[in-house]
């Protein structure tokens, strides 16, 4: 048995993602929200990543963000055009990290690739599979690097969990359970609840529990979903039941209504793996492993920065090596995930303006 997620490990298990892997890569950051700030702080930990430019619609936010992190340049909407257009026209910017709301991802990624920039884009890469296929084709045509920023996939604890499952130590995996949820205030103006922005629990959260099932069992043959929608048609909560031809199953839950422990449990014929610790389903630092009748074993893993340096190292390393996608996080996996989520949304009755061709 092999795990589809560790076929090509991003880094050796003992490698420090802060160690340079090549020439400097000059980065531009699109948007100045909370995730952009968190990821930029971790990007600054890489000695071969240069903080070149940041863009925002608002000049005050762009300037403050640039000064906070030490960017060489900042751009905002004004007489010179949009901040995004100016950043993409900057010849010093080689790669961009996209941190805009979901519904803007496809347009921003398309513009960046058209401008000749490599792209690391926050998950989800796009709103739907159609958009994902379009930007993937554009990246291939332009010979540029493109990767969805699914950071959990690169974390040492997650990679180790996939390796344990693939090794046969817990037998043949038959069942996976994973969940992630937190109560989000019902604010129709908030991005997470805005239908136009691709709000809801699925696009924000489902990738995390799905990683544990897909990574240990592969792509499921059948997905059944039930959920709760708010008055605007945004999914507030969803429960997914996945099945494989081997009779293996998974139960995955996402919620913007309830606070959950954020855990994952992978069960095989001879034992199990469980994530433990705060935010363990998407930022695991500890694994409990029960193999056969032996004693319970706990393995602990370091967390550098906020956990993003491993993902950022992979993107930087791939660009340095002239790769157009990450062997650990190939674009085909992103497209396949979006196809699955499109199917779930059809079952729940969730649609977005971006779905209209």
Secondary structure, 3 states (H helix, E strand, C coil): CCCCCCCCCCCCCCCCCCCCCCCCEEEEEECCCHHHHHHHHHHCCCCCEEEEEEEECCHHHHHHHHHHHCCCEEEECECCECHHHHHHHCCCCCEEEECCCHHHHHHHHHHHHHCCCEEEEECCCCCCHHHHHHHHHHHHHHCCCEEEECHHHHCHHHHHHHHHHHHCCCCCEEEEEEEEECCCCCCCCCHHHCHHHCCCHHHHHHHHHHHHHHHHHCCCCEEEEEEEECCCCCEEEEEEEEECCCCCEEEEEEECCCCCCCCEEEEECCEEEEEECCCCCCCCCEEEEEECCCCCEEEECCCCCCCCHHHHHHHHHHHHCCCCCCCCCCHHHHHHHHHHHHHHHHHHCCCCHHHCC
